[in-house]
Amino acid sequence: GEPRPSFPKIQKANQDSEKPAGEWNEANIFVKDGVITVYINGVYQNTGTNKVKEGYIGLQSEGKEVQFRNVTITPW
């Protein structure tokens, strides 16, 4: 397989809007023309850019157990 790309860390635009452990969070991630905009629980958090136009979508945990539900992908 191909090597995993490195990901830059982008500072959040607003204070942490995640719910306490054990509660569900809603992430809305919009990607268009290489611009990635992230909202957590309805609060804008950051915007990034990437030239990659195709590949895998990864869901990850920050070192703890995590569950995902209702994951949808909607084309523009």
N, C-alpha and C positions, 0 to 999 in steps of 0.2 A: 504494500500500500504506500501511498504518498505520505510524506511527513506532515504532521499536524502544524497548521500555521500558528504563529504567535498572535496574541490578541492584545492591542493596547488598552490600557485602563483609562477611561474618561471620567472626569469628575462629575458628580451629580449636580444638576442645576438647582435642585431643591432638597430640603431635608428628606431623610429616609421616609418613604411612605409605605413600607412593608408592614404587614400585620404581625402580631406576636406569633411565635412558634405554635403550630397546631391549628392555625386558621388559614383559610385559603386566600391567596393573593391573585389579583388579576393583572396580567401583563399584556399590554397592547404594543406590538412592535410593527412599525410601518417601514417598508423598504421600497424605495423608488429611485431609479437612476443613480444607484450607489449611495444614497443618503438614508441612514437608519435612524429613526426617531423612536424613543422608548418612553412609555407611560406605565407607571406602576400604581394600581388602584386609582386610576384617573388623574394622577399627578405627573406632569411632565418631568422627566429625570435627565435625559441627555440626548444628544444627536451626535452621530458619528458618520464616517464615510468609509467606503470600501469599493475598490474597483472590480472585485470579483462578482461576476454576473450569474454564475451557476455553481452547483455543488451541493453539499449536504447541509442540512439544518440540524444543529446539535442542541440538545437540552442537557444541562449539567447541574450538578450539585456542588456547593462550596464545601465539600468534605463531610457533609451530614446526609442522613437519609432524606430523600425528597420524593414526592409524588406529583404527577402531572395529570390533569383531567381536562376534558373539553378543549383539546388543542385543535385549532382550525387554521387553515391557510386559505386566504381569499385573494385571488389575482385582482390586480387593478383593472 
